[in-house]
Amino acid sequence: MTFTYNNGTSVTYGTVVGANCECWLDRNLGATQVATSSDDILAYGDLFQWGRLNDGHQVRTFTTTTSTLSSSDVPGHGVFIKAPSSPYDWRSPQNDNLWQGVTGTNNPCPDGYRLPTHDEWNTERLSWSTNNAAGAFASLLKLPVAGHRNGQWLGRL
């Protein structure tokens, strides 16, 4: 599938049919290849803050940060928001419903795709040989390990 991503760049990703017969992109958004190992840096993709739209903050080479939390679902800038204290969210108050379901707000996925629901993700995870990085990579999805940026845990796409 070919789609436009990150400021008009045309990218082509394959698809994978997972354990629950859902169609998944074959890599994380922003990744240049399908993972060849669980720590394949070229398969990590972009570093999204959970629930945040594709506004530039997620680009791996982006270094500008702010500690000013957003009071809305759309911050209005692409600066990485580094929360100064727990719960370490980019938004105040938190809104954990942003990427949920078929009509999720701030969906960064290409048209026709979305993040999985909790149940869909759990079904997929339970199909792995082991519930760890080795099982994630050995799965049909070839998932690399998750991570964090500047001490903030991130959503992986």
N, C-alpha and C positions, 0 to 999 in steps of 0.2 A: 504494500500500500504506500502510495506517495502522498505526502501532505506538506503544507507550509508550516514551518515552526521557527521560533526565535527570529523575529523581525524579517520575515519573508523568505527564509531559507527553505528550499525544497529538499526534503529528506525522504528516503525510502526505507521502510521497515517491513519485515515479514510478520507473519502471524503464527500463533501456536494455539492449538485447541487443548485446553487444560483438562484436569480430572473431572470437573463438573460440566464439561462440554461447552464452557464459555470460551469465546475467542479473545485471546490476549495479544498485545503487541509483543514481538519477540525480544524486546529490550526496553530498558528504562528510557524515558524521554530525555533527549540530549546525549544518549550514548552513541558512540560511533560504531559499535559492533556488538554482536551477541557475546555474552560472557564466555571466555575460554577457561576461567577458573573462578573461584568464589571471591578472589581479591584482584580481579582484572580491572585495572583503573579505567580502561577504555569503555567498560560496560557499566560503570557507576552512573553515568548520566548526570543530569542537572540536580541541584540540591534545593529542592522546594521546601519552604516552610509550610507545615501542614495546614491545608485549607486555603493557602494563598494562591492567587492567580499567576499566570505566566506574565510577569511584569518586568522581568530582567533581574530580579533579586536572586534567582535560582542559578544563574550562570556561574560555573565553577571558578572562573577567573575574576569574578567581581569581588572587590575588596572593601568598598565603602560600606560602613555600618552606621546605625543610629540606635540610641537607646530610647527614643521616643516611640512609644507604642501607638498603633493605629486605633482610632475609636470607631472605624468603619470596616466593612468587609473588603473594601478596595482602598489600600493606603494612599493611592494617588502619586506614588513614586516607585522606583525600582530598587531602592536602597534596602540592604539586608537589615532587618530590625532585630537587634540583640537585646532581649529582655534582661533588665538588671537583676531580677529576682524571680523566685518561683511564682507562678507555674511555667515560666520561661516560654511564654507565648508571644507572638508578634502583635496580637490584638487584645485590647482591653475595653470591655470585658471579653473573655474568651467566647468563641463561637465554634464549637466542635461539630456543627452540622453543615459546614460549608461544602465539603466534598462528598456528601452523602447522596446516594441514589441516582436514578437516571437523570434527574433535573438538578443535580448538585450545583450550587453556586460556585463560581471561580474554577470550574472544571478546566484544567490545563490540557486535557487530552484532545486529540484530533476529532473532528466531526465523526459521530457514530461510535465513539469510545468514551469510557468513563472509568473512574476508579471502581474497584469491586466493592460490594457491600461487605459488611463484617462476615455474614454467613457465607458468601461466595469465597472470600479470602480464607476463611477457616476450613471450608471443604477442600480447597486446593492444598492448604498446609497439611491437612490430615492425610493427604495422598502421598506425602514424601516418605522416603525410607527412614529418615530420622528428622527430628524437629530441631535442626541446627543449621549452620552454614553449609555443611556437607550435604545435608538433605535438600536444602534449597537449591544448591547448584546441580545436584543430581536429578532434580525434578525436570519435567518438560519445559519449565519456564527458564531454566538456567540462571537463577537469581544470584547476583553477587551480594556481598554483605552490605548492610545498611551503615549509616555513619552519622556524623555530626559536623557542624561547622561553627567555629568560635564558641564551642561549649553548648550549642543549641542542637537538640535532636531534630532530625529532619524527616519529612516524608519522602519515600523513594517511589519514583514512577518509572 
